[in-house]
Amino acid sequence: MLNLRFKWVVAVNGLYALFMVPIANHVIGHKEKYPEAQRFRLACRMIDHMRRCSRTATRVYGTANLPRERGTIFYSNHQGKYDALGILLALKRPCGVLWEKKQANRLLSKQVCRLLEGVDIDLTDMRDKVRSIRRVADAVEGGRDFLIFPEGGYTNNHNELQQFQSGCFSCSLRSKGPVVPVVIYDSYKAMNSNTFEKVITQVHFLKAILYEEYGGLTKQQLAELVKCRIAGKLEEIKAGCFADRQPDMIIGKI
């Protein structure tokens, strides 16, 4: 796929990167002066700029399902380069991301990842995968929220689910915090397509699964539970259940 839409976003962000990268690098290098919430807001400012350049708006549903307690892990289906951006813009408090290493090292993405104190992962290196999962588990156990895509990478799956990798669910079994399944819909159109027309994506936060419900499961069983709930919501969306339903939030102009 040519991915003309993403290449356009990269091209028009050239001057913006010259302005924002030094600012972001300064903040990253002086964390003692900039609280986590301030760093998160700066990351979201950069993310929102990329969203606008991609001519994308996002409808957000299920914000009432967001847990108040820290140490929550959001597990989402994966479609393309916009996925994490749409979800993070819908959150009100800092959240790290388990990010594929190649994506996390791109200009601007690298700064955003560090502002969020995200963790990069090499999906081709088993040892690195184990180390990265442990780093996320440590962060969540320490009270940080994290966003994980259990499918790992993405192909041209669009609104279809791929196989979930169960290893990442050990983070929740260790930290014992809330698990929130997240459903994204039409997210691939934002940066993984060749059209330039305006795109409207959807983000759905499903009801949290508490440790009392999943504590007795294996990581494979927990992966299947989360996948089933995401699959069920995807079918509702495809059936048109949310076509006329008012979202809790709209990111961007529709």
Accessible surface in RSA format (square Angstrom, percent):
REM  Atomic radii and reference values for relative SASA: ProtOr
REM  Chains: A
REM  Algorithm: Lee & Richards
REM  Probe-radius: 1.40
REM  Slices: 20
REM RES _ NUM      All-atoms   Total-Side   Main-Chain    Non-polar    All polar
REM                ABS   REL    ABS   REL    ABS   REL    ABS   REL    ABS   REL
RES MET A   1   136.40  70.6  48.34  32.0  88.06 209.7  60.67  51.6  75.73 100.3
RES LEU A   2   111.00  61.8 107.91  77.2   3.09   7.8 109.51  76.9   1.49   4.0
RES ASN A   3    24.50  16.9  24.50  23.7   0.00   0.0   5.59  13.5  18.91  18.3
RES LEU A   4    69.43  38.7  67.20  48.1   2.23   5.6  67.22  47.2   2.21   5.9
RES ARG A   5     3.28   1.4   3.28   1.7   0.00   0.0   3.03   4.1   0.25   0.2
RES PHE A   6    30.65  15.3  30.65  19.0   0.00   0.0  30.65  18.6   0.00   0.0
RES LYS A   7   116.28  56.7 110.29  67.7   5.99  14.3  75.52  68.0  40.76  43.4
RES TRP A   8   124.50  50.0 119.94  58.1   4.57  10.7 115.81  61.8   8.69  14.1
RES VAL A   9     4.20   2.8   4.20   3.8   0.00   0.0   4.20   3.6   0.00   0.0
RES VAL A  10    83.04  54.6  74.62  67.6   8.42  20.3  77.63  67.5   5.41  14.7
RES ALA A  11    73.02  67.1  42.87  66.2  30.16  68.6  53.59  75.5  19.43  51.5
RES VAL A  12    56.95  37.5  30.32  27.4  26.63  64.2  38.56  33.5  18.39  49.9
RES ASN A  13     6.03   4.2   5.58   5.4   0.45   1.1   4.94  11.9   1.08   1.0
RES GLY A  14    37.09  45.7   0.00   N/A  37.09  45.7  34.44  94.5   2.65   5.9
RES LEU A  15   148.29  82.6 140.69 100.7   7.60  19.1 140.96  99.0   7.33  19.7
RES TYR A  16    36.52  17.1  29.38  16.7   7.14  18.6  33.63  25.3   2.89   3.6
RES ALA A  17     5.43   5.0   4.80   7.4   0.63   1.4   5.04   7.1   0.38   1.0
RES LEU A  18   133.54  74.4 117.74  84.2  15.80  39.7 121.19  85.1  12.35  33.2
RES PHE A  19   117.68  58.9 107.63  66.7  10.05  26.2 114.55  69.4   3.13   9.0
RES MET A  20     0.00   0.0   0.00   0.0   0.00   0.0   0.00   0.0   0.00   0.0
RES VAL A  21    22.84  15.0  22.84  20.7   0.00   0.0  22.84  19.8   0.00   0.0
RES PRO A  22    78.55  57.3  67.59  61.6  10.97  39.9  73.29  60.5   5.26  32.7
RES ILE A  23    64.16  36.5  60.01  44.7   4.15  10.0  64.11  46.2   0.06   0.2
RES ALA A  24     0.00   0.0   0.00   0.0   0.00   0.0   0.00   0.0   0.00   0.0
RES ASN A  25    66.83  46.1  57.47  55.5   9.36  22.5  24.69  59.4  42.14  40.7
RES HIS A  26    84.35  46.1  76.64  53.3   7.71  19.7  57.55  59.3  26.80  31.2
RES VAL A  27    10.97   7.2  10.97   9.9   0.00   0.0  10.97   9.5   0.00   0.0
RES ILE A  28    28.65  16.3  22.47  16.7   6.18  14.9  22.48  16.2   6.17  16.7
RES GLY A  29    55.06  67.9   0.00   N/A  55.06  67.9  29.59  81.2  25.47  57.0
RES HIS A  30    61.87  33.8  61.87  43.0   0.00   0.0  33.47  34.5  28.40  33.0
RES LYS A  31    86.29  42.1  78.19  48.0   8.09  19.3  43.12  38.8  43.17  46.0
RES GLU A  32   139.95  80.4  94.30  71.3  45.66 108.7  75.52 146.1  64.43  52.6
RES LYS A  33   130.86  63.8 104.05  63.8  26.81  63.8  66.67  60.0  64.19  68.4
RES TYR A  34    47.47  22.2  47.47  27.0   0.00   0.0  22.89  17.2  24.57  30.3
RES PRO A  35    83.27  60.7  72.47  66.1  10.80  39.2  82.76  68.3   0.52   3.2
RES GLU A  36    48.94  28.1  43.98  33.3   4.96  11.8  21.59  41.8  27.35  22.3
RES ALA A  37    43.71  40.2  41.85  64.6   1.86   4.2  42.10  59.3   1.61   4.3
RES GLN A  38    73.14  40.9  71.79  52.5   1.36   3.2  16.72  35.6  56.42  42.8
RES ARG A  39    17.98   7.6  17.82   9.1   0.16   0.4   0.37   0.5  17.62  10.7
RES PHE A  40    11.73   5.9  11.56   7.2   0.16   0.4  11.68   7.1   0.05   0.1
RES ARG A  41   149.98  63.0 142.65  72.7   7.32  17.4  70.24  96.0  79.73  48.3
RES LEU A  42    21.64  12.1  17.60  12.6   4.04  10.2  20.95  14.7   0.69   1.9
RES ALA A  43     0.00   0.0   0.00   0.0   0.00   0.0   0.00   0.0   0.00   0.0
RES CYS A  44    20.42  15.4  19.43  21.7   0.99   2.3  15.59  39.5   4.83   5.2
RES ARG A  45   128.15  53.8 117.56  59.9  10.59  25.2  50.38  68.9  77.77  47.1
RES MET A  46     0.03   0.0   0.00   0.0   0.03   0.1   0.00   0.0   0.03   0.0
RES ILE A  47     0.00   0.0   0.00   0.0   0.00   0.0   0.00   0.0   0.00   0.0
RES ASP A  48    35.12  24.6  35.12  35.0   0.00   0.0  10.69  25.2  24.43  24.4
RES HIS A  49    35.48  19.4  35.47  24.7   0.01   0.0  30.78  31.7   4.70   5.5
RES MET A  50    18.34   9.5  18.34  12.1   0.00   0.0   2.38   2.0  15.96  21.2
RES ARG A  51    19.02   8.0  19.02   9.7   0.00   0.0   0.00   0.0  19.02  11.5
RES ARG A  52   130.05  54.6 113.92  58.1  16.13  38.4  54.43  74.4  75.62  45.8
RES CYS A  53    24.85  18.8  13.86  15.5  11.00  25.8   9.28  23.5  15.58  16.8
RES SER A  54     0.19   0.2   0.00   0.0   0.19   0.4   0.00   0.0   0.19   0.3
RES ARG A  55   114.37  48.0 107.52  54.8   6.85  16.3  45.21  61.8  69.17  41.9
RES THR A  56     2.05   1.5   0.00   0.0   2.05   4.9   0.00   0.0   2.05   3.1
RES ALA A  57     0.15   0.1   0.15   0.2   0.00   0.0   0.15   0.2   0.00   0.0
RES THR A  58     0.00   0.0   0.00   0.0   0.00   0.0   0.00   0.0   0.00   0.0
RES ARG A  59    60.85  25.6  60.85  31.0   0.00   0.0   5.71   7.8  55.14  33.4
RES VAL A  60     0.00   0.0   0.00   0.0   0.00   0.0   0.00   0.0   0.00   0.0
RES TYR A  61    12.27   5.7  12.23   7.0   0.04   0.1  11.93   9.0   0.33   0.4
RES GLY A  62    21.24  26.2   0.00   N/A  21.24  26.2  17.00  46.7   4.24   9.5
RES THR A  63    38.49  27.4  30.03  30.4   8.46  20.2  12.86  17.3  25.63  38.7
RES ALA A  64   104.78  96.3  65.01 100.3  39.78  90.5  78.24 110.2  26.54  70.3
RES ASN A  65    51.38  35.4  41.42  40.0   9.96  24.0   6.07  14.6  45.31  43.8
RES LEU A  66    43.93  24.5  28.52  20.4  15.41  38.7  28.57  20.1  15.37  41.3
RES PRO A  67    19.15  14.0   4.25   3.9  14.90  54.2  14.63  12.1   4.52  28.1
RES ARG A  68   226.38  95.1 205.49 104.8  20.89  49.7  80.53 110.1 145.86  88.4
RES GLU A  69    90.01  51.7  80.44  60.9   9.58  22.8  47.93  92.7  42.08  34.4
RES ARG A  70    98.10  41.2  80.61  41.1  17.49  41.6  43.08  58.9  55.02  33.3
RES GLY A  71     5.51   6.8   0.00   N/A   5.51   6.8   5.15  14.1   0.36   0.8
RES THR A  72     0.00   0.0   0.00   0.0   0.00   0.0   0.00   0.0   0.00   0.0
RES ILE A  73     1.03   0.6   1.03   0.8   0.00   0.0   1.03   0.7   0.00   0.0
RES PHE A  74     5.59   2.8   5.59   3.5   0.00   0.0   5.59   3.4   0.00   0.0
RES TYR A  75     0.00   0.0   0.00   0.0   0.00   0.0   0.00   0.0   0.00   0.0
RES SER A  76     0.00   0.0   0.00   0.0   0.00   0.0   0.00   0.0   0.00   0.0
RES ASN A  77     4.20   2.9   4.20   4.1   0.00   0.0   1.50   3.6   2.70   2.6
RES HIS A  78    21.36  11.7  21.22  14.7   0.14   0.4   8.17   8.4  13.19  15.3
RES GLN A  79     2.28   1.3   0.57   0.4   1.71   4.1   0.52   1.1   1.76   1.3
RES GLY A  80     1.75   2.2   0.00   N/A   1.75   2.2   0.05   0.1   1.70   3.8
RES LYS A  81    41.86  20.4  20.75  12.7  21.11  50.3  15.50  14.0  26.37  28.1
RES TYR A  82     1.92   0.9   1.75   1.0   0.16   0.4   1.75   1.3   0.16   0.2
RES ASP A  83     1.06   0.7   0.31   0.3   0.75   1.8   0.66   1.5   0.40   0.4
RES ALA A  84     8.07   7.4   6.57  10.1   1.51   3.4   6.57   9.2   1.51   4.0
RES LEU A  85     9.71   5.4   9.71   6.9   0.00   0.0   9.71   6.8   0.00   0.0
RES GLY A  86     1.24   1.5   0.00   N/A   1.24   1.5   1.24   3.4   0.00   0.0
RES ILE A  87     0.00   0.0   0.00   0.0   0.00   0.0   0.00   0.0   0.00   0.0
RES LEU A  88     0.03   0.0   0.01   0.0   0.03   0.1   0.01   0.0   0.03   0.1
RES LEU A  89    29.92  16.7  11.72   8.4  18.20  45.8  12.95   9.1  16.97  45.7
RES ALA A  90     0.58   0.5   0.00   0.0   0.58   1.3   0.05   0.1   0.53   1.4
RES LEU A  91    13.62   7.6   5.38   3.8   8.24  20.7   5.38   3.8   8.24  22.2
RES LYS A  92   172.22  84.0 138.37  84.9  33.85  80.6  94.16  84.7  78.06  83.2
RES ARG A  93    58.83  24.7  57.95  29.5   0.88   2.1  41.27  56.4  17.56  10.6
RES PRO A  94    14.26  10.4  13.82  12.6   0.44   1.6  13.82  11.4   0.44   2.7
RES CYS A  95     1.17   0.9   0.55   0.6   0.61   1.4   0.70   1.8   0.47   0.5
RES GLY A  96     0.00   0.0   0.00   N/A   0.00   0.0   0.00   0.0   0.00   0.0
RES VAL A  97     0.65   0.4   0.65   0.6   0.00   0.0   0.65   0.6   0.00   0.0
RES LEU A  98    18.39  10.2  10.43   7.5   7.97  20.0  10.43   7.3   7.97  21.4
RES TRP A  99    30.66  12.3  29.38  14.2   1.28   3.0  16.37   8.7  14.29  23.2
RES GLU A 100    52.00  29.9  46.88  35.5   5.13  12.2  24.79  47.9  27.22  22.2
RES LYS A 101    65.33  31.9  65.33  40.1   0.00   0.0  42.54  38.3  22.79  24.3
RES LYS A 102   145.54  71.0 134.66  82.6  10.88  25.9  84.16  75.8  61.38  65.4
RES GLN A 103    36.82  20.6  36.63  26.8   0.19   0.4  14.74  31.4  22.09  16.8
RES ALA A 104     3.75   3.4   1.68   2.6   2.07   4.7   1.68   2.4   2.07   5.5
RES ASN A 105    83.70  57.7  63.25  61.1  20.45  49.2  22.45  54.0  61.24  59.2
RES ARG A 106    82.17  34.5  74.73  38.1   7.44  17.7  30.97  42.3  51.20  31.0
RES LEU A 107   119.69  66.7  97.69  69.9  22.00  55.3 100.14  70.3  19.55  52.6
RES LEU A 108     8.79   4.9   8.79   6.3   0.00   0.0   8.79   6.2   0.00   0.0
RES SER A 109    23.52  19.9  22.61  30.2   0.90   2.1   1.00   2.1  22.51  31.5
RES LYS A 110    70.57  34.4  70.34  43.2   0.23   0.5  16.79  15.1  53.78  57.3
RES GLN A 111     9.73   5.4   9.71   7.1   0.01   0.0   0.14   0.3   9.58   7.3
RES VAL A 112     1.14   0.8   1.14   1.0   0.00   0.0   1.14   1.0   0.00   0.0
RES CYS A 113     9.19   7.0   9.19  10.2   0.00   0.0   1.22   3.1   7.97   8.6
RES ARG A 114   120.07  50.4 115.25  58.8   4.82  11.5  32.12  43.9  87.95  53.3
RES LEU A 115     2.71   1.5   0.00   0.0   2.71   6.8   0.07   0.0   2.65   7.1
RES LEU A 116     3.93   2.2   0.07   0.0   3.87   9.7   3.93   2.8   0.00   0.0
RES GLU A 117    60.50  34.7  48.39  36.6  12.11  28.8  13.39  25.9  47.10  38.5
RES GLY A 118    13.19  16.3   0.00   N/A  13.19  16.3   0.05   0.1  13.14  29.4
RES VAL A 119     6.89   4.5   6.79   6.1   0.10   0.3   6.89   6.0   0.00   0.0
RES ASP A 120    39.50  27.7  36.82  36.6   2.69   6.4   0.33   0.8  39.17  39.1
RES ILE A 121    11.17   6.4  11.17   8.3   0.00   0.0  11.17   8.0   0.00   0.0
RES ASP A 122    37.54  26.3  37.41  37.2   0.13   0.3   2.63   6.2  34.91  34.8
RES LEU A 123    51.04  28.4  33.74  24.1  17.30  43.5  33.74  23.7  17.30  46.6
RES THR A 124   129.98  92.4  91.32  92.6  38.66  92.1  84.01 112.8  45.97  69.5
RES ASP A 125    56.65  39.7  52.31  52.1   4.34  10.3  12.58  29.6  44.07  44.0
RES MET A 126   129.27  66.9 122.29  80.9   6.98  16.6 106.86  90.9  22.41  29.7
RES ARG A 127   182.29  76.5 178.55  91.0   3.74   8.9  52.80  72.2 129.49  78.5
RES ASP A 128    20.39  14.3  20.39  20.3   0.00   0.0   2.46   5.8  17.93  17.9
RES LYS A 129    43.49  21.2  43.41  26.6   0.08   0.2  18.96  17.1  24.53  26.1
RES VAL A 130    62.71  41.3  59.40  53.8   3.30   8.0  62.54  54.3   0.16   0.4
RES ARG A 131   126.65  53.2 124.68  63.6   1.96   4.7  61.45  84.0  65.20  39.5
RES SER A 132     2.72   2.3   2.66   3.5   0.07   0.2   0.06   0.1   2.67   3.7
RES ILE A 133    25.98  14.8  25.98  19.4   0.00   0.0  25.98  18.7   0.00   0.0
RES ARG A 134   146.88  61.7 146.19  74.5   0.69   1.6  41.16  56.2 105.72  64.1
RES ARG A 135   128.24  53.8 122.21  62.3   6.02  14.3  48.37  66.1  79.87  48.4
RES VAL A 136     0.00   0.0   0.00   0.0   0.00   0.0   0.00   0.0   0.00   0.0
RES ALA A 137     3.95   3.6   3.95   6.1   0.00   0.0   3.95   5.6   0.00   0.0
RES ASP A 138    76.82  53.8  65.24  64.9  11.58  27.4  27.88  65.6  48.94  48.8
RES ALA A 139    24.12  22.2  13.36  20.6  10.76  24.5  23.66  33.3   0.46   1.2
RES VAL A 140     3.38   2.2   0.00   0.0   3.38   8.1   0.00   0.0   3.38   9.2
RES GLU A 141    97.59  56.0  69.05  52.2  28.54  68.0  29.83  57.7  67.76  55.3
RES GLY A 142    68.23  84.1   0.00   N/A  68.23  84.1  34.62  95.0  33.62  75.3
RES GLY A 143    24.92  30.7   0.00   N/A  24.92  30.7  21.42  58.8   3.49   7.8
RES ARG A 144    39.95  16.8  39.95  20.4   0.00   0.0  34.93  47.7   5.02   3.0
RES ASP A 145     1.58   1.1   1.25   1.2   0.34   0.8   0.00   0.0   1.58   1.6
RES PHE A 146     0.27   0.1   0.27   0.2   0.00   0.0   0.27   0.2   0.00   0.0
RES LEU A 147     0.00   0.0   0.00   0.0   0.00   0.0   0.00   0.0   0.00   0.0
RES ILE A 148     0.95   0.5   0.95   0.7   0.00   0.0   0.95   0.7   0.00   0.0
RES PHE A 149    20.67  10.3  11.76   7.3   8.90  23.2  11.76   7.1   8.90  25.5
RES PRO A 150     2.01   1.5   0.00   0.0   2.01   7.3   1.51   1.2   0.50   3.1
RES GLU A 151    10.16   5.8   0.21   0.2   9.95  23.7   0.00   0.0  10.16   8.3
RES GLY A 152    14.54  17.9   0.00   N/A  14.54  17.9   8.28  22.7   6.27  14.0
RES GLY A 153    30.31  37.4   0.00   N/A  30.31  37.4  25.20  69.2   5.11  11.4
RES TYR A 154    51.02  23.8  28.13  16.0  22.88  59.5  27.08  20.3  23.94  29.5
RES THR A 155    99.08  70.5  81.16  82.3  17.92  42.7  78.26 105.1  20.81  31.5
RES ASN A 156   102.77  70.9  83.27  80.5  19.51  47.0  23.48  56.5  79.29  76.6
RES ASN A 157    17.85  12.3   6.29   6.1  11.55  27.8  14.68  35.3   3.17   3.1
RES HIS A 158    70.03  38.3  69.44  48.3   0.59   1.5  48.81  50.3  21.22  24.7
RES ASN A 159    18.39  12.7  16.84  16.3   1.55   3.7   6.90  16.6  11.49  11.1
RES GLU A 160   103.04  59.2 100.01  75.7   3.03   7.2  46.87  90.6  56.18  45.9
RES LEU A 161    42.80  23.8  14.00  10.0  28.81  72.4  14.00   9.8  28.81  77.5
RES GLN A 162    43.51  24.3  35.37  25.9   8.13  19.4  28.02  59.6  15.49  11.7
RES GLN A 163   147.15  82.3 135.60  99.1  11.55  27.5  42.84  91.2 104.31  79.1
RES PHE A 164    16.97   8.5   4.09   2.5  12.88  33.5   4.09   2.5  12.88  36.9
RES GLN A 165    75.20  42.1  69.75  51.0   5.45  13.0  38.44  81.8  36.76  27.9
RES SER A 166    26.31  22.2  21.62  28.9   4.68  10.8   5.62  12.0  20.69  29.0
RES GLY A 167    31.72  39.1   0.00   N/A  31.72  39.1  26.03  71.4   5.69  12.8
RES CYS A 168    10.82   8.2   8.46   9.4   2.36   5.5   6.72  17.0   4.10   4.4
RES PHE A 169     0.00   0.0   0.00   0.0   0.00   0.0   0.00   0.0   0.00   0.0
RES SER A 170    39.09  33.0  36.68  49.0   2.41   5.5  28.14  59.9  10.95  15.3
RES CYS A 171     0.02   0.0   0.00   0.0   0.02   0.1   0.02   0.1   0.00   0.0
RES SER A 172     0.59   0.5   0.33   0.4   0.26   0.6   0.37   0.8   0.22   0.3
RES LEU A 173    43.31  24.1  32.93  23.6  10.38  26.1  33.20  23.3  10.11  27.2
RES ARG A 174   106.69  44.8  89.42  45.6  17.27  41.1  49.71  67.9  56.98  34.5
RES SER A 175    22.91  19.4   1.53   2.0  21.37  49.2   1.37   2.9  21.53  30.2
RES LYS A 176   119.40  58.2 104.34  64.0  15.06  35.9  49.32  44.4  70.07  74.6
RES GLY A 177    11.87  14.6   0.00   N/A  11.87  14.6  11.53  31.6   0.34   0.8
RES PRO A 178     7.54   5.5   6.52   5.9   1.01   3.7   6.52   5.4   1.01   6.3
RES VAL A 179     0.00   0.0   0.00   0.0   0.00   0.0   0.00   0.0   0.00   0.0
RES VAL A 180     0.00   0.0   0.00   0.0   0.00   0.0   0.00   0.0   0.00   0.0
RES PRO A 181     0.00   0.0   0.00   0.0   0.00   0.0   0.00   0.0   0.00   0.0
RES VAL A 182     0.00   0.0   0.00   0.0   0.00   0.0   0.00   0.0   0.00   0.0
RES VAL A 183     0.00   0.0   0.00   0.0   0.00   0.0   0.00   0.0   0.00   0.0
RES ILE A 184     1.51   0.9   1.51   1.1   0.00   0.0   1.51   1.1   0.00   0.0
RES TYR A 185    37.73  17.6  37.73  21.5   0.00   0.0  10.42   7.8  27.30  33.7
RES ASP A 186    23.02  16.1  23.02  22.9   0.00   0.0   0.27   0.6  22.75  22.7
RES SER A 187     2.51   2.1   2.19   2.9   0.31   0.7   1.27   2.7   1.23   1.7
RES TYR A 188    31.31  14.6  31.30  17.8   0.01   0.0  10.97   8.2  20.34  25.1
RES LYS A 189    76.39  37.3  76.39  46.9   0.00   0.0  34.42  31.0  41.97  44.7
RES ALA A 190     0.00   0.0   0.00   0.0   0.00   0.0   0.00   0.0   0.00   0.0
RES MET A 191     4.66   2.4   4.57   3.0   0.10   0.2   0.88   0.7   3.78   5.0
RES ASN A 192    16.39  11.3  14.56  14.1   1.82   4.4   5.81  14.0  10.57  10.2
RES SER A 193    16.54  14.0  14.76  19.7   1.78   4.1  16.50  35.1   0.04   0.1
RES ASN A 194    61.66  42.5  45.46  43.9  16.20  39.0  18.71  45.0  42.95  41.5
RES THR A 195    68.13  48.5  63.67  64.5   4.46  10.6  62.94  84.5   5.18   7.8
RES PHE A 196   100.31  50.2  90.46  56.0   9.85  25.6  92.18  55.9   8.14  23.3
RES GLU A 197   118.88  68.3 109.58  82.9   9.31  22.2  36.34  70.3  82.54  67.4
RES LYS A 198    91.13  44.5  68.80  42.2  22.33  53.2  47.42  42.7  43.71  46.6
RES VAL A 199     8.09   5.3   5.11   4.6   2.98   7.2   8.09   7.0   0.00   0.0
RES ILE A 200    66.77  38.0  52.22  38.9  14.54  35.1  52.22  37.6  14.54  39.5
RES THR A 201     1.17   0.8   1.17   1.2   0.00   0.0   0.59   0.8   0.59   0.9
RES GLN A 202    27.71  15.5  27.43  20.0   0.29   0.7   1.18   2.5  26.54  20.1
RES VAL A 203     2.68   1.8   2.68   2.4   0.00   0.0   2.68   2.3   0.00   0.0
RES HIS A 204     2.97   1.6   2.97   2.1   0.00   0.0   1.44   1.5   1.53   1.8
RES PHE A 205     2.34   1.2   0.00   0.0   2.34   6.1   0.00   0.0   2.34   6.7
RES LEU A 206    18.20  10.1  16.59  11.9   1.61   4.0  18.20  12.8   0.00   0.0
RES LYS A 207   154.68  75.5 150.60  92.4   4.08   9.7  92.60  83.4  62.08  66.1
RES ALA A 208    18.30  16.8  10.60  16.4   7.69  17.5  10.60  14.9   7.69  20.4
RES ILE A 209     0.00   0.0   0.00   0.0   0.00   0.0   0.00   0.0   0.00   0.0
RES LEU A 210    85.64  47.7  85.08  60.9   0.56   1.4  85.14  59.8   0.50   1.3
RES TYR A 211    68.86  32.1  65.61  37.3   3.25   8.5  41.42  31.1  27.44  33.8
RES GLU A 212   154.97  89.0 115.84  87.6  39.14  93.2  75.52 146.1  79.45  64.9
RES GLU A 213    89.40  51.3  63.94  48.4  25.47  60.6  40.77  78.9  48.64  39.7
RES TYR A 214     0.00   0.0   0.00   0.0   0.00   0.0   0.00   0.0   0.00   0.0
RES GLY A 215    25.18  31.1   0.00   N/A  25.18  31.1   7.65  21.0  17.54  39.3
RES GLY A 216    81.39 100.4   0.00   N/A  81.39 100.4  42.55 116.8  38.83  87.0
RES LEU A 217    55.85  31.1  46.84  33.5   9.00  22.6  47.50  33.4   8.35  22.5
RES THR A 218    70.41  50.1  64.63  65.5   5.78  13.8  67.70  90.9   2.71   4.1
RES LYS A 219    78.02  38.1  76.15  46.7   1.87   4.5  30.72  27.6  47.30  50.4
RES GLN A 220   101.46  56.7  95.61  69.9   5.85  13.9  50.81 108.1  50.66  38.4
RES GLN A 221    95.14  53.2  87.78  64.2   7.36  17.5  31.06  66.1  64.08  48.6
RES LEU A 222     0.00   0.0   0.00   0.0   0.00   0.0   0.00   0.0   0.00   0.0
RES ALA A 223     5.93   5.5   5.83   9.0   0.10   0.2   5.93   8.3   0.00   0.0
RES GLU A 224    97.51  56.0  96.10  72.7   1.41   3.4  44.03  85.2  53.48  43.7
RES LEU A 225    44.22  24.6  39.28  28.1   4.94  12.4  43.77  30.7   0.45   1.2
RES VAL A 226     0.00   0.0   0.00   0.0   0.00   0.0   0.00   0.0   0.00   0.0
RES LYS A 227    53.86  26.3  53.86  33.0   0.00   0.0  21.44  19.3  32.41  34.5
RES CYS A 228    69.65  52.7  57.79  64.5  11.86  27.9  23.87  60.5  45.78  49.4
RES ARG A 229    78.47  32.9  67.93  34.6  10.54  25.1  33.29  45.5  45.18  27.4
RES ILE A 230     0.00   0.0   0.00   0.0   0.00   0.0   0.00   0.0   0.00   0.0
RES ALA A 231    34.72  31.9  34.19  52.8   0.53   1.2  34.72  48.9   0.00   0.0
RES GLY A 232    36.25  44.7   0.00   N/A  36.25  44.7  33.23  91.2   3.02   6.8
RES LYS A 233    42.62  20.8  40.04  24.6   2.58   6.1  10.36   9.3  32.25  34.4
RES LEU A 234     3.94   2.2   3.94   2.8   0.00   0.0   3.94   2.8   0.00   0.0
RES GLU A 235   104.61  60.1 100.85  76.3   3.76   8.9  46.49  89.9  58.12  47.5
RES GLU A 236    73.84  42.4  71.06  53.8   2.78   6.6  25.41  49.1  48.43  39.5
RES ILE A 237    10.96   6.2   2.35   1.8   8.61  20.7   2.35   1.7   8.61  23.4
RES LYS A 238    75.48  36.8  43.08  26.4  32.40  77.2  38.69  34.8  36.79  39.2
RES ALA A 239    81.87  75.3  39.10  60.3  42.78  97.3  52.54  74.0  29.33  77.7
RES GLY A 240    39.07  48.2   0.00   N/A  39.07  48.2  24.37  66.9  14.70  32.9
RES CYS A 241    58.30  44.1  38.06  42.5  20.24  47.6  13.32  33.7  44.98  48.5
RES PHE A 242    10.48   5.2   6.76   4.2   3.72   9.7   6.92   4.2   3.56  10.2
RES ALA A 243    77.27  71.0  40.22  62.1  37.06  84.3  52.71  74.2  24.57  65.1
RES ASP A 244   145.98 102.3 108.82 108.3  37.17  87.9  43.65 102.7 102.33 102.1
RES ARG A 245   126.64  53.2 116.52  59.4  10.12  24.1  45.91  62.7  80.74  48.9
RES GLN A 246   144.05  80.6 126.86  92.7  17.20  40.9  58.73 125.0  85.33  64.7
RES PRO A 247    10.85   7.9   0.70   0.6  10.15  36.9   0.70   0.6  10.15  63.1
RES ASP A 248    82.76  58.0  44.06  43.8  38.70  91.5  15.71  37.0  67.05  66.9
RES MET A 249    45.83  23.7  38.11  25.2   7.72  18.4  40.19  34.2   5.64   7.5
RES ILE A 250    73.85  42.0  47.22  35.2  26.63  64.2  47.22  34.0  26.63  72.3
RES ILE A 251    17.72  10.1  14.12  10.5   3.60   8.7  17.72  12.8   0.00   0.0
RES GLY A 252    28.24  34.8   0.00   N/A  28.24  34.8  10.70  29.4  17.54  39.3
RES LYS A 253   177.66  86.7 168.67 103.5   8.99  21.4 115.78 104.2  61.87  65.9
RES ILE A 254    87.90  50.0  31.37  23.4  56.53 136.2  44.99  32.4  42.91 116.5
END  Absolute sums over single chains surface
CHAIN  1 A    11928.0       9687.9       2240.1       6524.1       5403.9
END  Absolute sums over all chains
TOTAL         11928.0       9687.9       2240.1       6524.1       5403.9
